[in-house]
Amino acid sequence: MSVSAHKPLQQQNDTCYQINNTWIYNSATQVVTREGQETKLRAKTAEVLNLLILSQGNVVTAQYFFDHVWSGKYVGENVLKQSIKELRNCFADDTKTLIYTITKQGYKLSAHICQYQEEAYSPNPADSEEQATDVLAVDKKIAPESAKPHSNQGLIPFHRQSPFPGKLNVCKSRRIAWLLVAILIYALFLLYSKFSQLQLQHQHQSLRLKSLSAEKLFFQDTVFRYYNTPQNNKTLLKSVLDKSRIQIAEFSGPATTKQGMQQALYELYYLGGYYQEARVLIGRIEQHTEQVYGKRSIEYIETKFTTIDTLLKLHRRQEAYDVARHTLELTQNYHPDNKLLLAKAHLFTGRGYLYCMEPFCVRRESMNDGEQHTRLALALYREELPADAIEIADARYLLNWFLLDGEEKVTLVQDAICIYQEKLGRLHEKTAAAMEELGRILIFFHQDWQRGEQYLLDSYQIRSKLFPKNHPKMAATHGNLGEHYLMIGQYPKAIEHLQTALEVSKLINGEGNDSHLEYMMFLARARLYNQETQAAKTIVAKAFDIIETHKITPALLIVRALEVTRLRVEQALGNNILSRDELESNIASATGSYRASASVLKHEYQTRLLGGYPDAENHDYLMDLRQMLDNINPKSRYLYRSDIHFLKKRALGQCDRLGSEFCRQIEMEFQLASITMPPGL
């Protein structure tokens, strides 16, 4: 079943299918099971399988998949092919006989499929026979006695009223007595139920205290061993943590103690930036919590929040988005009166919407939904907590990301910084993150380059004291500084920070992710604008090679930004490999969501057309240039002042060939745009 990005997750009944008498597929949990081995499918891959099952024996076209799985949004063929590949891997379909590829048509599922149900509990046949025998025996005993009145009826000529009316009062008294007994039994049952509930709560609290105690001891022991080794560096920390993981695996004590140890190790992996290992541990903790406390418990829901945070650190945005919505549904269904828990669920759902990007979410809708969830979280926190609570600061900080009013954003983040500094101190990651965000707001929304840069540097100094050089937070910090220096035209500084960001990013998360590709795009532009065109070409080519090699689907904005950078590099090198028809076709198709990025891409094709074919219409070029300049605002991701400076210089470079009137019109367009430029440009 296709679920749109802006609708709440609906409850659904478990529907299981047995495929070729080998695999069991649960469409609700999106899990495929074979001989006890479970494989969790991605949400979109599961929806592809659902359509194949529903259309069994019939060809499902690619367009049908796009319409029903991706809600009609434009995605490339590779996205569908990736889902088909995952299904074939799951079903060991190396010969492609289970899922056929019908050339130029689509795909067909060729398998024996039937609905599968787990065997429901049924009474023991022997018990049933015994019960039946007892009933027959009772009937036999009753039958003679009941027959006597019937046989005597023929001997009584008329009905005689009983001379003892007191018998009626006796019957009423007996009925009242039985009613009182029933009420007493019901009251005792309620008391016992309440006592059992309190006893269970006490048991859960006791288990939680034991787990926390084990967590504290294990945490202290691991940190002590780390700081008492000759060199406490990040590599050594990883070695200590890995040995501790083996220690936990071999631990045979109480399960609660083991979970506490796992929780401590998770926090150490998380703080060290080893998010992949942290994800494995939180998965085990989640399973144990479900077994001990139940899937509807507060403890299980709290573990889900930790899972969402870890997934976001791993850039697994769609999975985090799905888990966040499911967790909110659990909270709303089973803890509607727990306002603090409900506020936290809305807050994490807001984060899920914020990070869900194209092609998985319609960006405008996801931002609107995310803002609503965050405002709900803030309202609930304000009802339950004091004004300077950290949770309120978290909600204000998150809310800023959904807004476009620069003044309101500054107010929200400044308030959050005040709370963080008062409650957590200056040397805390939340303080550093809020300072970094305030700096970016001042730069993007107010063009206050100097104050914004100072906040970025303050954040960098705090994180340098909190984290080692090759921590994920340091990669993000270098990336943001590199983007800032690229924007204001300080290209050597931009190159230095972006190279560091790429090195750390590759070391921690590898190359196949959006953040790494974004840093490469920034670096390619910095090289190009710094007159290092050949180096820029190499970087762009490598970025597209990474996308192809890793078979990933980056965010649409990043793909467009890379394509724009490649076109600028080729134009600078004098390479025009596109024909006139191809250029005109690309100009016509440069539309869709993200108007600003579409107008930039269109301008690049117009520039290529005008440069290669002098008889091309100048008017269209000027109109598209005006449209692009009109779109420069804080929402225009990847359209910076340095880009405008480069484009203006490139356009004026064609004045000699296209005439002084053309040159005057270009100058006029840039003047009318009234774009505030940094001092260095």
C-alpha positions in Angstrom: 0.0 0.0 0.0 1.4 3.3 -1.0 1.7 5.9 1.8 2.1 9.6 0.8 4.6 11.7 2.6 2.0 14.1 4.1 -0.6 11.7 5.4 -0.4 10.0 8.9 0.5 6.4 9.0 -2.6 4.3 9.1 -3.1 1.1 11.1 -3.2 -2.0 9.0 -3.9 -5.7 9.7 -1.1 -8.2 9.2 -1.4 -9.9 5.8 1.0 -12.7 5.3 1.8 -14.6 2.1 3.6 -17.8 1.5 5.7 -17.7 -1.7 6.7 -20.9 -3.4 6.2 -22.8 -0.1 9.5 -21.3 1.0 9.2 -17.7 2.1 6.7 -16.0 4.4 6.2 -12.4 3.7 4.4 -10.1 6.2 3.2 -7.0 4.3 2.5 -5.1 7.4 5.9 -5.5 9.0 7.6 -5.6 5.6 9.6 -8.7 6.7 10.4 -11.8 4.6 11.1 -14.9 6.6 12.8 -18.2 5.5 13.6 -20.9 8.0 13.7 -18.5 10.9 15.9 -16.0 9.0 14.3 -12.6 8.7 15.0 -9.9 6.1 13.6 -6.4 6.6 12.7 -4.7 3.3 12.9 -1.0 2.7 9.5 0.7 2.7 9.4 1.3 -1.1 10.8 -2.1 -1.9 8.0 -3.7 0.2 5.4 -1.6 -1.8 6.9 -2.9 -5.0 6.5 -6.5 -3.8 2.9 -5.7 -2.7 2.1 -4.6 -6.3 3.8 -7.7 -7.8 1.8 -10.0 -5.5 -1.5 -8.2 -6.1 -0.9 -8.4 -9.9 0.4 -12.0 -9.8 0.9 -13.5 -13.3 0.4 -10.1 -14.9 2.9 -7.6 -16.1 3.3 -4.5 -13.9 4.6 -1.6 -15.9 7.3 0.8 -14.7 4.8 3.7 -14.9 2.3 1.8 -12.7 5.0 1.4 -10.1 5.9 5.1 -10.2 2.2 6.1 -9.9 1.4 3.8 -7.0 4.7 3.4 -5.1 6.2 6.9 -5.6 2.8 8.7 -5.8 3.4 9.9 -9.3 6.6 11.8 -8.4 9.4 11.7 -11.0 12.1 9.2 -10.1 14.7 7.6 -12.3 14.5 4.0 -13.6 17.4 3.2 -11.3 15.2 3.6 -8.3 12.8 0.9 -9.4 15.7 -1.3 -10.6 17.3 -1.0 -7.2 14.1 -2.2 -5.5 13.8 -5.2 -8.0 17.4 -6.0 -7.3 16.8 -6.0 -3.6 13.8 -8.4 -4.0 15.8 -10.8 -6.2 18.6 -10.8 -3.6 16.1 -11.5 -0.8 14.4 -14.4 -2.7 17.8 -15.7 -4.1 16.4 -15.2 -7.6 19.8 -15.2 -9.3 18.3 -16.7 -12.5 15.6 -14.0 -12.6 12.9 -16.6 -12.9 10.8 -15.6 -9.9 10.6 -12.0 -10.9 10.7 -11.8 -14.7 11.9 -8.7 -16.6 9.6 -8.1 -19.5 11.7 -5.9 -21.9 10.3 -2.4 -22.5 7.1 -3.4 -20.5 7.8 -4.0 -16.8 8.1 -6.9 -14.4 6.0 -10.0 -13.6 6.0 -12.2 -10.5 5.9 -15.9 -11.4 5.4 -17.9 -8.2 2.9 -20.0 -6.2 1.4 -17.6 -3.7 -1.2 -18.2 -1.0 -2.3 -16.4 2.1 -0.6 -17.6 5.2 -2.0 -17.7 8.7 -0.3 -18.8 11.9 -2.2 -21.7 13.5 -4.6 -20.3 16.0 -5.0 -22.0 19.3 -7.4 -24.9 19.3 -8.6 -26.9 22.3 -7.1 -30.4 22.7 -9.4 -33.0 21.0 -9.2 -35.2 24.1 -10.4 -32.3 26.3 -13.3 -31.7 23.9 -14.4 -35.3 24.1 -14.1 -35.3 27.8 -16.2 -32.1 28.0 -18.8 -33.7 25.7 -18.9 -36.8 27.9 -19.5 -34.7 31.0 -22.4 -32.9 29.4 -24.0 -36.2 28.4 -23.6 -37.5 31.9 -25.3 -34.5 33.4 -28.1 -34.8 30.9 -28.7 -38.4 31.9 -28.9 -37.5 35.5 -31.3 -34.7 34.9 -33.5 -36.5 32.4 -35.4 -38.9 34.8 -36.1 -36.1 37.3 -37.4 -33.8 34.6 -39.5 -36.6 33.2 -41.5 -37.1 36.4 -43.4 -33.8 36.4 -44.4 -34.4 32.8 -45.6 -37.9 33.6 -47.7 -36.6 36.6 -49.4 -33.9 34.6 -51.9 -36.4 33.3 -53.0 -37.2 36.9 -53.7 -33.6 37.9 -57.1 -32.4 36.6 -56.5 -28.7 37.4 -53.8 -26.3 38.5 -53.8 -25.7 42.3 -52.4 -22.5 43.8 -49.6 -23.0 46.4 -50.9 -22.3 49.9 -47.4 -21.0 50.8 -46.8 -17.5 49.3 -43.7 -17.2 51.5 -41.7 -19.3 49.0 -41.7 -16.3 46.6 -39.9 -14.2 49.2 -37.4 -16.9 49.7 -36.6 -17.0 46.0 -36.2 -13.2 45.9 -33.8 -13.4 48.9 -31.8 -16.0 47.2 -31.5 -13.9 44.0 -30.4 -10.9 46.0 -27.8 -13.0 47.8 -26.4 -14.3 44.6 -26.3 -10.8 43.2 -24.4 -9.6 46.3 -22.0 -12.5 45.9 -21.4 -11.6 42.2 -20.7 -8.0 43.1 -18.3 -9.1 45.8 -16.4 -11.4 43.4 -16.2 -8.6 40.8 -14.8 -6.2 43.4 -12.2 -8.7 44.5 -11.3 -9.2 40.9 -10.8 -5.4 40.4 -8.7 -5.2 43.5 -6.6 -8.2 42.4 -6.2 -6.7 38.9 -5.0 -3.3 40.4 -2.6 -5.1 42.8 -1.2 -7.1 39.9 -0.8 -3.9 37.8 1.1 -2.1 40.7 3.2 -5.2 41.2 4.1 -5.3 37.5 5.1 -1.6 37.6 7.2 -2.2 40.7 8.9 -5.1 38.9 9.6 -2.9 35.8 11.1 -0.2 38.0 13.3 -2.7 39.7 14.5 -4.1 36.4 15.1 -0.5 35.1 17.2 0.3 38.2 19.3 -2.8 37.8 19.8 -2.0 34.2 20.9 1.6 35.0 23.2 0.4 37.7 24.9 -2.0 35.3 25.1 0.7 32.6 26.8 3.1 35.0 29.4 0.5 36.2 30.2 -0.6 32.7 30.5 3.0 31.4 32.9 3.9 34.2 35.0 0.8 33.7 35.3 1.3 30.0 36.2 5.0 30.3 38.7 4.2 33.1 40.5 1.6 30.9 40.6 4.1 28.0 42.1 7.0 30.0 44.6 4.7 31.7 46.2 3.5 28.4 49.4 5.2 27.1 47.7 7.2 24.3 44.0 7.9 24.5 43.2 8.6 20.8 40.2 7.7 18.7 41.7 4.6 17.2 42.5 3.3 20.7 38.9 4.2 21.8 37.5 2.0 19.0 39.8 -0.9 20.1 38.6 -0.6 23.7 35.0 -0.5 22.7 35.3 -3.5 20.3 36.9 -5.5 23.2 34.0 -4.5 25.4 31.5 -5.7 22.9 33.1 -9.1 23.0 33.0 -9.0 26.8 29.2 -8.3 26.6 28.7 -11.1 24.0 30.3 -13.6 26.4 28.4 -12.3 29.5 26.1 -15.0 30.9 24.6 -13.1 33.8 21.1 -11.6 34.2 19.6 -10.2 31.0 18.8 -6.9 32.7 22.5 -6.4 33.6 23.5 -7.3 30.1 21.1 -4.7 28.6 22.6 -2.1 30.9 26.0 -2.9 29.6 24.8 -2.7 26.0 23.2 0.7 26.7 26.5 2.0 28.1 28.4 0.7 25.1 25.9 2.2 22.8 26.4 5.6 24.3 30.2 5.3 24.0 30.0 4.3 20.4 27.6 7.1 19.7 29.8 9.7 21.4 32.8 8.4 19.6 31.0 8.9 16.2 30.8 5.1 15.5 27.2 5.3 14.4 27.1 2.0 12.5 28.2 0.0 15.6 25.8 2.1 17.7 22.9 1.1 15.3 23.6 -2.6 15.8 23.6 -2.2 19.6 20.4 -0.1 19.7 18.7 -2.8 17.6 19.5 -5.4 20.2 18.4 -3.2 23.0 15.2 -2.5 21.2 14.5 -6.3 20.9 15.2 -6.9 24.5 13.0 -4.0 25.6 10.1 -5.3 23.6 10.5 -8.8 25.2 10.6 -7.4 28.8 8.3 -4.4 28.7 6.2 -5.0 25.6 5.8 -3.2 22.3 3.3 -0.7 23.7 5.4 0.3 26.7 7.0 3.7 27.4 10.4 2.0 27.7 10.0 0.6 24.1 8.9 3.9 22.7 11.9 5.7 24.3 14.2 3.2 22.7 12.6 4.0 19.3 13.5 7.7 19.8 17.1 6.6 20.2 16.9 4.5 17.1 15.6 7.5 15.1 18.4 9.7 16.2 21.0 7.0 15.3 19.4 6.5 11.8 19.6 10.2 11.1 23.3 10.2 12.1 23.8 7.5 9.5 21.9 9.6 6.9 19.2 6.8 6.6 16.6 9.4 6.2 13.7 7.5 4.8 14.0 4.8 7.4 14.2 7.4 10.2 11.1 9.1 8.7 9.1 5.8 8.7 10.2 4.8 12.3 9.3 8.3 13.5 5.7 8.2 12.1 5.2 4.6 13.5 6.5 5.7 16.9 4.1 8.7 17.0 1.2 6.3 16.1 2.2 4.0 19.0 2.3 6.9 21.4 -1.0 8.4 20.3 -2.8 5.0 20.5 -1.5 3.7 23.8 -0.3 6.8 25.8 -2.6 9.7 24.7 -2.6 11.2 28.2 1.2 11.2 28.6 1.8 14.7 27.3 5.6 14.7 27.7 5.9 11.5 25.8 3.5 12.7 23.2 5.5 15.9 22.8 8.7 14.0 22.3 7.0 11.8 19.7 5.8 14.9 17.8 9.3 16.4 18.0 11.0 13.3 16.5 8.3 13.1 13.8 9.2 16.7 13.0 12.8 15.7 12.6 11.8 12.9 10.4 9.9 15.2 8.1 12.8 17.7 8.1 15.3 15.2 6.8 13.0 13.4 4.4 14.1 14.6 0.9 13.1 14.1 -2.7 12.5 11.6 -4.3 11.0 10.0 -1.1 9.1 13.0 0.1 7.5 16.1 -1.6 9.7 18.7 0.0 7.1 21.5 0.4 4.6 19.1 2.0 7.1 17.5 4.3 8.3 20.9 5.5 4.7 22.0 6.3 3.9 18.7 8.1 7.2 18.9 10.0 6.4 22.4 11.2 3.0 21.4 12.5 4.4 18.5 14.5 7.1 20.7 16.0 4.6 23.4 17.0 2.5 20.7 18.7 5.6 19.4 20.6 6.4 23.0 21.7 2.9 23.6 22.9 2.8 20.4 24.9 6.2 21.1 26.5 5.0 24.6 27.5 2.0 23.1 29.2 4.1 20.7 31.3 7.6 22.3 31.8 9.1 25.6 32.9 10.1 28.1 30.2 13.8 27.4 30.5 13.5 23.6 30.1 16.0 22.0 27.7 13.1 20.3 25.9 11.6 23.7 25.0 15.0 24.8 23.7 15.1 21.7 21.5 11.7 22.4 20.1 12.5 26.0 19.4 15.8 25.1 17.7 14.0 22.5 15.5 11.1 24.9 14.7 13.6 27.4 13.2 14.5 25.0 10.4 10.9 25.1 9.0 10.6 28.9 8.9 11.7 31.5 6.3 11.3 34.6 8.4 14.9 35.6 9.3 14.0 37.7 12.3 11.8 34.9 13.8 14.6 32.3 13.2 17.2 34.5 15.0 14.8 34.9 18.0 14.1 31.2 18.3 17.8 30.1 18.1 19.1 32.9 20.4 16.5 31.8 23.0 17.7 28.2 22.6 21.4 29.2 23.0 20.5 31.0 26.2 18.8 27.9 27.7 21.6 25.6 26.6 24.4 27.8 28.0 22.5 28.2 31.3 21.5 24.5 31.7 24.3 22.7 29.9 27.2 25.2 29.7 29.1 26.6 26.8 31.1 23.4 26.1 28.2 21.3 25.0 27.3 19.9 21.6 23.8 21.5 21.7 25.3 24.9 22.4 27.7 24.5 19.5 25.0 23.3 17.1 22.8 26.2 18.0 25.6 28.7 17.5 26.5 27.2 14.2 22.8 27.5 13.1 22.6 31.1 14.2 25.7 31.9 12.2 24.2 30.4 9.1 21.0 32.3 9.6 22.9 35.6 9.8 24.8 34.7 6.6 21.9 33.4 4.5 19.0 35.6 5.7 20.7 38.8 6.7 24.0 38.8 4.7 25.7 39.6 8.0 28.9 37.9 6.8 31.2 39.0 9.7 28.9 38.1 12.7 27.8 34.9 11.0 31.4 33.8 10.4 32.2 34.5 14.1 29.4 32.2 15.3 30.6 29.5 12.9 34.2 29.8 14.3 32.9 29.8 17.9 31.1 26.5 17.2 34.2 25.1 15.6 36.3 26.0 18.7 33.8 24.3 21.0 33.6 21.1 18.9 37.4 21.0 18.7 37.5 20.7 22.5 34.7 18.1 22.6 35.6 15.8 19.7 38.7 14.3 18.0 39.6 15.6 14.6 38.1 12.7 12.7 34.7 12.8 14.4 31.5 13.1 12.2 30.7 16.4 13.9 34.0 17.8 12.9 33.3 16.8 9.3 30.0 18.7 9.3 31.7 21.7 10.9 34.4 21.8 8.3 31.8 21.4 5.6 29.8 24.4 6.8 32.9 26.6 7.1 33.9 25.5 3.6 30.4 26.4 2.2 30.6 29.8 3.9 34.0 30.7 2.5 32.9 29.5 -1.0 29.9 31.7 -0.7 31.9 34.9 0.1 34.7 34.2 -2.4 37.5 33.1 -0.1 38.3 30.1 -2.2 41.7 28.9 -0.6 40.0 28.8 2.8 37.0 27.0 1.3 39.3 24.4 -0.3 41.2 23.8 2.9 38.0 23.1 5.0 36.2 21.1 2.3 39.2 18.8 1.8 39.3 18.1 5.5 35.5 17.5 5.5 35.9 15.0 2.6 38.7 13.1 4.3 36.8 12.7 7.6 33.5 11.9 5.9 35.1 9.2 3.8 36.9 7.7 6.8 33.7 7.5 8.9 30.7 7.0 6.5 32.4 6.2 3.2 31.7 8.0 -0.1 28.2 6.8 -1.0 26.1 9.3 0.8 24.6 12.8 0.2 26.9 14.7 2.6 30.1 13.4 0.8 28.6 14.3 -2.6 27.7 17.8 -1.3 31.2 18.4 -0.1 32.6 17.3 -3.5 30.2 19.7 -5.3 31.4 22.6 -3.1 35.0 21.7 -3.6 34.6 21.5 -7.4 33.1 25.0 -7.5 35.8 26.4 -5.2 38.4 24.9 -7.6 36.6 26.3 -10.7 36.2 29.8 -9.3 39.9 29.7 -8.1 40.9 29.1 -11.8 41.7 25.4 -11.2 39.3 24.1 -13.9 41.0 20.8 -14.6 41.0 19.9 -10.9 37.3 20.8 -10.7 36.6 18.5 -13.7 38.2 15.6 -11.9 36.2 16.1 -8.8 32.9 16.3 -10.6 33.6 13.2 -12.7 34.5 11.3 -9.5 31.2 12.4 -7.8 29.1 11.0 -10.7 31.2 7.9 -10.7 30.4 7.4 -7.0 26.7 7.7 -7.7 26.9 5.0 -10.4 29.3 2.7 -8.4 27.3 2.8 -5.2 23.9 2.6 -7.0 22.5 5.4 -4.8 19.7 7.9 -5.3 20.9 11.2 -3.9 18.6 14.1 -3.1 17.4 15.8 -6.3 18.9 19.1 -5.3 22.4 17.6 -5.0 22.1 15.9 -8.3 21.1 19.1 -10.0 23.8 21.1 -8.3 26.4 18.5 -9.5 25.0 18.7 -13.0 25.2 22.5 -13.0 28.8 22.4 -11.8 29.7 19.9 -14.5 28.2 22.2 -17.2 30.1 25.2 -15.9 33.4 23.3 -15.9 32.8 22.0 -19.5 31.9 25.5 -20.6 35.1 26.9 -19.0 37.1 24.2 -20.8 35.4 24.9 -24.1 33.8 21.5 -24.4 30.3 21.6 -26.0 29.3 18.0 -26.7 25.6 18.7 -27.0 23.8 19.4 -30.3 21.5 22.3 -30.7 18.4 20.1 -30.6 19.7 18.5 -27.4 20.3 21.8 -25.8 16.8 23.1 -26.7 15.3 19.9 -25.4 17.1 20.3 -22.1 16.1 23.9 -21.8 12.4 22.9 -22.3 12.6 20.1 -19.7 14.5 22.1 -17.0 11.4 22.4 -14.8 9.8 20.7 -11.8 10.1 21.2 -8.0 12.7 23.5 -6.7 12.2 26.4 -9.0 15.5 28.1 -8.2 17.7 25.1 -9.0 15.6 24.5 -12.2 16.2 28.1 -13.4 20.0 27.8 -12.7 20.1 24.6 -14.8 18.1 26.2 -17.6 20.5 29.2 -17.6 23.5 26.9 -18.0 21.9 25.3 -21.1 21.0 28.8 -22.4 24.6 29.9 -22.0 25.8 26.8 -23.8 23.3 27.4 -26.7 24.3 31.1 -27.0 28.0 30.3 -26.9 27.8 27.5 -29.5 25.2 29.0 -31.8 25.5 32.8 -32.2 22.2 33.0 -34.1 20.3 31.9 -30.9 17.8 34.3 -29.5 19.3 36.7 -27.1 15.9 37.6 -25.6 15.4 34.1 -24.2 18.8 34.1 -22.6 18.1 37.5 -20.9 14.6 36.3 -19.7 16.1 33.2 -18.2 18.9 35.2 -16.6 16.3 37.5 -15.0 14.3 34.6 -13.7 17.4 33.1 -12.1 18.4 36.3 -10.4 14.8 36.8 -9.1 15.1 33.4 -7.4 18.1 34.1 -5.3 16.9 34.0 -1.7 17.6 31.9 1.4 15.4 29.1 -0.1 17.7 29.0 -3.2 20.0 26.2 -2.1 23.3 26.0 -3.9 22.9 29.4 -5.6 25.5 31.6 -3.8 26.9 35.1 -4.3 30.1 33.6 -5.6 28.0 31.8 -8.3 26.4 35.1 -9.3 29.9 36.7 -9.4 31.1 33.9 -11.7 28.0 34.0 -13.9 28.2 37.7 -14.4 31.9 37.6 -15.3 31.2 34.8 -17.8 28.2 36.6 -19.4 30.2 39.8 -19.8 33.0 37.8 -21.4 30.7 37.4 -24.4 30.2 41.1 -25.0 32.8 41.4 -27.7 31.1 38.6 -29.7 27.5 39.6 -29.1 27.7 43.4 -29.1 27.6 46.3 -26.7 23.8 46.4 -26.5 23.8 42.8 -25.2 26.5 43.8 -22.7 24.4 46.8 -21.5 21.3 44.6 -21.0 23.3 42.1 -19.0 24.6 44.9 -16.7 21.1 46.2 -16.3 19.7 42.8 -15.3 22.4 42.4 -12.5 21.7 46.0 -11.3 18.0 45.5 -11.1 18.5 42.3 -9.1 20.0 44.4 -6.3 21.9 41.5 -4.8 24.1 42.3 -1.8 27.6 41.0 -2.4 30.2 40.1 0.2 33.2 42.5 0.5 35.5 40.1 -1.3 33.4 39.8 -4.5 
